[in-house]
Amino acid sequence: MTSTIMRTSIQIARTALPVAALLLGGCFKLSRESPPLRQYVLSVASPTGTTTDAPAGGATSPRAPASLTVGLRRVDLAAYLSVPYIIMRRGTSELLTSEFHRWGEDVGDGINRVVAANLAGSPLLRAVEVAPWPLASRHTFLVQLHVTRFEGVADSSATEGRVHVTAGWDIIRPFDGKVLLRGRNDDRRESWRVGDYTGLVRGLDAALRRVARDINACLARFPNDSTPPAACVTADSGGGDSR
């Protein structure tokens, strides 16, 4: 009797093992592999493209001997942008992020680096430095950037969207911190295909090029021109000292 029970148990075990192996194998095959993590950095955009880059208000920077030195302070970034994820906005208030598409650098540092690189090509500027700079550095002006939008936007079911960058800036007198000019650029010129993060970053690059262009136009017109370009207003009209 005992031997019969043992033989039955062995036969059940032999049958169960292959079935269990098949079931486990099926479970593993059904599980999806995570997509690879992709990281992105901002870069200096090529000036060629379909969007126009004339300064706001039609102003152009006059060519003059390079004499100004500019220091870019650390970017004042909206709190929701201070994350490692590339932001996409659906509608007016829904923010979407992807675990697998991230910035490969601090986004504020990247914005400052690219704006500085674009400004460095100006014939007006002798040098552009990004904070933190050496204690011995001396600047004609300081520039404080305030970035409140830096994202791709699209309607809830759209497959195409726009790139939205809103950046303001203060041009500051270094020795007393007085704000001399303020400017703002609300840029939605670039388009992107939803899900194409490389295209989105490329659009952000292009928008930053135009931000730098407008900052340069402000610097070129002040203080010798009593009518700043459309992108800039005198601090007296906006009021206040450096934030």
C-alpha positions in Angstrom: 0.0 0.0 0.0 2.8 2.4 1.0 4.7 1.7 -2.2 1.6 2.4 -4.3 1.1 5.8 -2.7 4.8 6.7 -3.2 4.6 5.7 -6.9 1.5 7.8 -7.3 3.2 10.8 -5.6 6.2 10.5 -7.8 4.1 10.4 -11.0 2.1 13.5 -9.8 5.4 15.4 -9.1 6.8 14.4 -12.5 3.7 15.7 -14.2 3.4 18.9 -12.1 7.0 20.1 -12.7 6.8 20.6 -16.4 3.4 22.3 -16.1 4.8 24.7 -13.4 7.8 25.4 -15.6 5.5 26.2 -18.5 3.4 28.5 -16.4 6.4 30.3 -14.9 7.9 30.7 -18.4 4.7 32.1 -19.6 4.6 34.7 -16.8 8.1 35.9 -17.6 7.4 36.1 -21.3 4.3 38.2 -20.6 6.2 40.8 -18.5 7.3 43.8 -20.5 10.9 45.1 -20.5 11.2 48.7 -19.3 12.2 51.1 -22.1 15.7 52.5 -21.8 16.3 55.7 -19.9 17.1 58.6 -22.2 18.7 61.8 -21.0 18.9 65.1 -22.8 20.9 68.3 -22.5 20.3 71.7 -24.0 22.6 72.9 -26.8 23.2 76.0 -28.9 20.6 75.8 -31.7 21.5 76.4 -35.3 20.2 79.7 -36.6 18.8 78.1 -39.7 15.2 77.0 -39.6 11.7 77.9 -40.5 11.0 80.4 -37.8 12.2 83.9 -38.0 14.7 85.3 -35.5 14.2 89.0 -36.0 14.3 90.7 -32.6 10.9 91.5 -31.0 9.5 94.8 -32.3 11.8 94.6 -35.4 14.8 96.0 -33.5 18.3 95.0 -34.5 21.4 95.3 -32.5 23.8 97.9 -33.9 27.4 96.7 -34.5 29.8 98.3 -32.1 33.2 97.4 -30.7 32.9 94.6 -28.1 33.1 96.5 -24.8 30.6 95.1 -22.4 31.0 92.2 -19.9 28.0 90.4 -18.7 27.4 88.1 -15.7 24.5 85.7 -15.8 23.1 85.1 -12.3 21.6 81.7 -11.4 18.3 81.2 -13.1 15.2 81.9 -11.1 13.2 78.8 -12.2 9.5 78.1 -11.5 9.2 75.4 -8.8 7.5 72.8 -11.0 10.3 73.0 -13.5 13.0 72.2 -10.9 12.7 68.5 -11.5 14.9 66.0 -13.5 11.9 65.3 -15.9 11.1 67.0 -19.2 7.7 68.6 -18.7 4.7 68.3 -21.0 1.6 70.2 -20.4 -1.8 68.9 -21.5 -4.5 71.6 -21.6 -4.1 74.4 -19.1 -3.1 72.7 -15.9 -2.2 69.0 -16.3 1.5 68.4 -16.2 2.9 65.1 -17.5 6.4 63.6 -17.1 8.0 60.4 -18.3 10.3 58.3 -16.1 12.3 57.4 -19.2 12.9 60.9 -20.6 14.9 63.1 -18.3 17.3 66.0 -18.2 21.0 64.9 -18.1 21.9 68.1 -16.2 20.3 70.7 -13.9 17.9 72.4 -16.2 18.6 75.9 -14.7 22.3 75.4 -15.3 21.6 74.2 -18.8 19.4 77.3 -19.6 22.1 79.6 -18.3 24.8 77.8 -20.3 23.0 78.0 -23.6 21.9 81.6 -23.1 25.5 82.5 -22.3 26.8 80.7 -25.4 24.3 82.5 -27.6 25.2 85.9 -26.1 28.9 85.2 -26.5 28.5 85.4 -30.3 27.4 89.1 -30.0 29.8 91.7 -31.4 28.7 93.9 -28.5 30.0 91.7 -25.7 33.6 91.2 -24.8 32.9 88.5 -22.2 29.9 86.5 -20.8 30.2 84.7 -17.5 27.8 82.3 -15.7 27.5 82.2 -11.9 29.4 81.2 -9.9 32.2 83.3 -11.4 35.6 84.2 -9.9 35.7 86.8 -7.1 37.9 89.0 -9.2 35.4 89.2 -12.1 34.0 92.6 -13.0 30.9 93.1 -15.1 29.3 96.0 -16.9 25.9 94.4 -16.3 24.4 91.5 -14.5 21.4 89.6 -16.0 18.9 87.7 -13.9 16.7 85.3 -15.8 13.2 84.3 -14.5 11.9 81.2 -16.4 8.2 80.4 -15.7 7.4 78.1 -18.7 9.8 75.6 -20.3 7.8 72.7 -21.8 5.9 71.1 -24.6 2.2 71.8 -24.7 -0.6 70.0 -26.5 -4.4 69.5 -26.2 -5.6 66.4 -24.5 -5.9 64.2 -27.6 -3.5 66.1 -29.9 -0.5 64.4 -31.5 1.1 67.8 -32.4 1.8 70.6 -30.0 3.9 73.7 -29.5 7.0 74.4 -27.5 6.3 77.1 -24.8 9.1 79.1 -23.2 8.4 82.2 -21.1 11.4 84.0 -19.8 11.8 87.4 -18.2 15.1 89.1 -17.4 16.4 92.0 -15.3 19.5 93.9 -16.5 21.2 95.0 -13.3 23.8 97.6 -12.3 26.4 95.5 -10.4 27.7 98.0 -7.8 24.3 98.8 -6.2 22.0 96.1 -7.6 19.6 98.6 -9.3 17.5 97.1 -12.0 18.0 99.2 -15.1 15.8 97.4 -17.7 13.4 94.5 -17.6 12.4 92.3 -20.5 10.2 89.4 -21.3 9.8 86.8 -24.1 6.8 84.5 -24.4 7.8 82.1 -27.2 5.5 79.6 -28.8 7.0 79.5 -32.3 8.3 75.9 -32.4 6.2 72.9 -33.0 6.8 69.3 -31.9 5.3 65.9 -32.3 4.0 64.6 -29.0 6.3 61.8 -27.8 9.3 63.1 -29.7 11.5 64.4 -26.9 14.5 65.0 -29.1 12.3 67.4 -31.2 11.0 69.0 -28.0 14.5 69.7 -26.7 15.5 71.1 -30.1 12.5 73.5 -29.9 13.6 74.6 -26.4 17.1 75.3 -27.8 15.6 77.5 -30.5 13.5 79.4 -28.1 16.5 80.1 -25.8 18.4 81.4 -28.8 15.6 84.0 -29.3 15.6 84.9 -25.6 19.4 85.6 -25.8 18.8 87.6 -29.0 16.3 89.8 -27.1 18.6 90.2 -24.1 21.3 91.3 -26.5 19.0 93.8 -28.1 18.2 95.3 -24.7 21.9 95.6 -23.9 22.7 97.2 -27.3 20.0 99.9 -26.9 20.7 100.8 -23.3 21.8 103.3 -22.0 22.4 105.2 -25.3 18.9 104.9 -26.7 16.0 106.5 -24.9 13.6 104.0 -26.5 14.4 100.4 -25.6 13.2 97.7 -28.0 9.8 96.2 -27.5 11.1 93.3 -25.5 12.4 95.7 -22.8 11.0 98.3 -20.5 12.8 100.6 -18.2 12.8 99.5 -14.6 11.1 102.8 -13.6 8.0 101.8 -15.6 8.0 98.4 -13.9 9.4 99.6 -10.5 11.6 98.0 -8.0 15.1 96.9 -7.5 16.7 93.5 -8.1 14.8 90.5 -6.8 
